[in-house]
Amino acid sequence: MKLSALHQSYLNRRSNSFRSPTSLDSSVDGSGKSLIAVFWLILHCLCCLISLVLGFRFSRLVFFFLFSTSSTNLYSAPFRPDLPVKHLDVHTIGRNLDPGANGTVAMATKSSRVVVGRHGIRIRPWPHPNPVEVMKAHGIIERVQKEQKTIFGMKSSKMVIAVTPTYVRTFQALHLTGVVHSLMLVPYDVVWIVVEAGGATNETGLIIAKSGLRTIHVGIDQRMPNTWEDRSKLEVFMRLQALRVVREEKLDGIVMFADDSNMHSMEFFDEIQNVKWFGTVSVGILAHSGNAEEMVMSMDKRKEMEKEEEEESSSLPVQGPACNSTDQLIGWHIFNTLPYAGKSAVYIDDVAAVLPQKLEWSGFVLNSRLLWEEAENKPEWVKDFGSLNENEGVDSPLSLLKDPSMVEPLGSCGRQVLLWWLRVEARADSKFPPGWIIDPPLEITVAAKRTPWPDVPPEPPTKKKDQMPLSQGNTVVKSSSPPDTANITSNGEENKTGKIRLR
Amino acid sequence: MKLSSWVLIFLLCNLTFLSSISAFRLSRSQPTERISGSAGDVLEDNPVGRLKVFVYELPSKYNKKILQKDPRCLNHMFAAEIYMQRFLLSSPVRTLNPEEADWFYVPVYTTCDLTPNGLPLPFKSPRMMRSAIQLIASNWPYWNRTEGADHFFVVPHDFGACFHYQEEKAIGRGILPLLQRATLVQTFGQRNHVCLKEGSITVPPYAPPQKMQSHLIPEKTPRSIFVYFRGLFYDVGNDPEGGYYARGARAAVWENFKDNPLFDISTEHPTTYYEDMQRAIFCLCPLGWAPWSPRLVEAVIFGCIPVIIADDIVLPFADAIPWEDIGVFVDEKDVPYLDTILTSIPPEVILRKQRLLANPSMKQAMLFPQPAQPGDAFHQVLNGLARKLPHERSVYLRPGEKLLNWTAGPVADLKPW
């Protein structure tokens, strides 16, 4: 079908109509044949030269004007203005040039409306998408997908109960908005239980209200400590509080733990619908600190280390169920913390890798009926939640079970990584405007100590306007050159609260 | 004798039924609809017992040696001729007794002379065909008995038995004069075209079944692409200005819809081509240099509704498969309004088309699996041949009557091969 230039030379195509007299018609006598051939050759060369000068197929244009039939159509807005856009019937041309053409050629065009030859490229006057049609198409896509869901998808879907421990800090809005968007995309019913350390604040309340989901905002009085160790302990306490809420309200669905800095894939929510009582999924662990320079350095260091030491078995950064060949749960994969021994972050804003616990809560999902006081068919291998003693040390959801081997591995037995664990926090002394809204707008511009952009462009000549009298006695800092560190450090840190715009 | 043959046939049917359980399973749980074309509900007919085919034993220079010289012929889209022979040699419809045969098959591989790029050159094919026919005419009496009217040939090239890749030249040559009375099994089909003889059987081009099955994705993956197409819009090597290739239809698709978010069209060769087709609702199947293309087969296998942009095309097994109900036909002149046409199709019609496409017998009929399975393209060809039986009385010539002109055609074709 696709013809290469190899056996279809350009010359062949161009001289298509000219060669037919010599090849097909052998009845013309010899001398006349050579005269006609010479004449066509000269004409052909002339047309070639003219086409070379003009830049389009002059010969076709000539024949069009000489032998045009009534079936020519000119199309509006031709995209290629150099191309003589016309509908040619090559057989009429062929017939004029080649009086001895086969009768079959005429037969092809007699009753068929399809003709061979050069056709125009039809372009409509406004070749751009029509919004009404785009919407109709999306309606069709939705209908098709709905049909697919009813045929192949879940017959009955359970509600998703998301449990998120959080507290107010610089990156809270960043992380929590990610969770908001993930939960908004979930195609099932969602109840979101947000437990906040330091009491339920408006800040958090505003973020979760934007989701439009049914939320239960619980506050606990303790403030979040500033070491990772203590933080995870408090988070466990907060999650258990949320589970108590599930038990009291008798919420019916599947409980999953959506830590606010984790990333969830939509397949995760589809997969957990398959859980019967207690399931576990594989969690990808991103144990880097998030500091770009640190990461680059550690990458280089790591490469050096790899070259020096032979083969450290590469640790898969995945925490999740381990199965044998018959897809039965035999244990758990744990994140290998040995490479980070002694180098991990202790305080929340340490510039070092943050390590996960042995088994993160986010990798487990449970049927909410396990937590109820009275539920039919509740399996015996589950401890009664009401009588759980927290002081005994609950470090992972497995403490809720008497028999951990009854856990169901999900995501094709842990082979699919459905969510990603990450802990990134800003510096402890970082400040941020409440609600991340700067109102009224700031009046002072200060160049930051470190910018990701190597060359800060010079200030535009409207600098004079910046020097107009200000309402308060704040000094005006000229920032015409790249980081004027002397100027800035003398004024104090760039992180001062108040009306300073950070660039 | 008769009873035992009926018992044998009954047992054979049972065996084929049992083997169909392990057959090429493509549609798993989607509800489907029965397909019945203009010839009735014939897709699942079993040709065994309805006809007998005699396969000529040609010297291997016509088939095996050609294949040995270039084994790429087994994988390209013209491989149907090779697999047809292999299927017939071991099929129950084959008979070794030519006296009782209804149809005669001539296994000659005319589309196996490949360029280094893999494209078949048709320049020697007429001579090869002619030489094969001369051979069978001189060694067996069956050709002269009917002048080939009960013989069939597989000619899967671009324009069938016109043996040329360029349409004008193909039209100029016409069908090989010696094949005037034979039945042609070809991929090319266009109404009122010289190269489509009346009574020809149109088959789909060969597409490798294993390759397609290995790219299946879970059926619950939602179809999120509205229109999908991958291929050339302008054939810059052979038609730099555009307007010749595909009669300007592909170029029109590009110019009108290149910035339309609903149309996922490009000239790239992605590795996820088959997977993407399974995520699309409509797949464009425009004409190229010839009106047919393997895209139709791929679209049917992957459940994507084919949008056929080729005026007057005759689709494979047109009497057995109601293509109007399954695909969407768009005239070449309506290509600029393709988005309006496609979005104005009611969703119920689209769902019905998808149900028809999900019918396993539909998918099976488009394939040439090895070994052959019931309902596949081989069987549809035999069904088509069986529907043409019994031969009319006029097929058999009176002694001494000659209808074919053995010296017709271009002089170059008369040279021996």
Interface residues (C-beta under 8 A of the other chain):
Chain A: M1 K2 L3 S4 A5 L6 H7 Q8 Y10 R13 N16 S20 L24 S26 F56 R57 F79 R80 L83 V85 V90 G94 A101 N102 T104 V105 M107 A108 S111 S112 R113 V114 V116 G117 R118 H119 G120 I121 R122 I123 R124 P127 H128 P129 N130 E133 V134 K136 A137 G139 I140 I141 R143 V144 Q145 E147 Q148 K149 I151 F152 G153
Chain B: S29 Q30 P31 M77 T115 P116 N117 L119 L121 D158 Y165 Q166 E167 E168 I171 G172 G174 Q190 R191 N192 H193 V194 P218 E219 K220 P222 R223 S224 F226 L232 D235 G237 N238 D239 E241 G242 G243 Y244 R247 G248 A251 A252 E255 N256 F257 D259 N260 P261 L262 I281 G288 W289 A290 S293 D311 D312 E332 K333 V335 P336 Y337 D339 T340 L342 T343 S344 I345 P347 I350 L351 Q354 V411
